[in-house]
Amino acid sequence: MSIHSTQQTCHHPARDITIVTLVSGVASLGTAVVAMSLHASPFATLTTSGAAFMAVLTAGMNVLKHVKRDS
């Protein structure tokens, strides 16, 4: 590498969004397992897992927005 070359930063927004979405999916599945182990109805299980998915996804996207703003 030359002393005159510039340092380039690499930004992967698609990778970050994919990671946040996968973490949201795992949290949703975990919530569904807990709800089913507590003998919740299928509708309650779907509702709680969907709410967990949206909550984690929203929080993750807000974190990404703040991290990318500081860069």
N, C-alpha and C positions, 0 to 999 in steps of 0.2 A: 504494500500500500504506500502510496506516495504521500509526502508531507503536505502536498498541495491539494489533495483530494478532500472533498467535503463530507462531513458526517451526515448521512441521510437517515431520517427516522422512518420507521415503517408503521403505518396505521392500518389496522384490519378491523373495520367496523362490523363486517359480516361475521367475523369470528367471535367478536364480543357479544353481539346480539344472539348468536347461536348458543353460546355458553350460558347466557342469562335465561334463554328459553328452555334449555335442557335442565338447568337447575330448578326452574319453575315446574317443569314436568315431574322431576323427582320429588319435589316437595308436595305436589298434588297427589302423586301416587302414595306417598307416605301418609298423607292425610286420609286418603281413601282407605288404606289398610287399617288405620287406627279407628276410623268411623265404623268400618265393618266389624272390627273386633269388639266394638261396643254394641253390636247388634242394632245399628241404625238402619232405617229404611233405605231402600235404594235411592229414593229421591233426596233424602238427607245426605247420603254419601256423595251423590253427584253434586249437590249444592255446596257442601263443605270443601270438596276437592277442587271445584271450580273457583270458589272464593280464594282458596289458598294459592291456586295457580295465578290468579289475577293480582293478588297482593304481592307475591314474590316477584312477579314480572314487573309490576309497577315500581317496586322498590329497586329492583336491579337496573331498570332503565334510568331511574333518577340518579342512581350512583354512577352509571356510565356518563350521564350528562355532566355531572359535577367533575368527574375525573377528566373528561375530554376538555372541559372548559379551562381547567388549570394547566393543561399542557401547552 
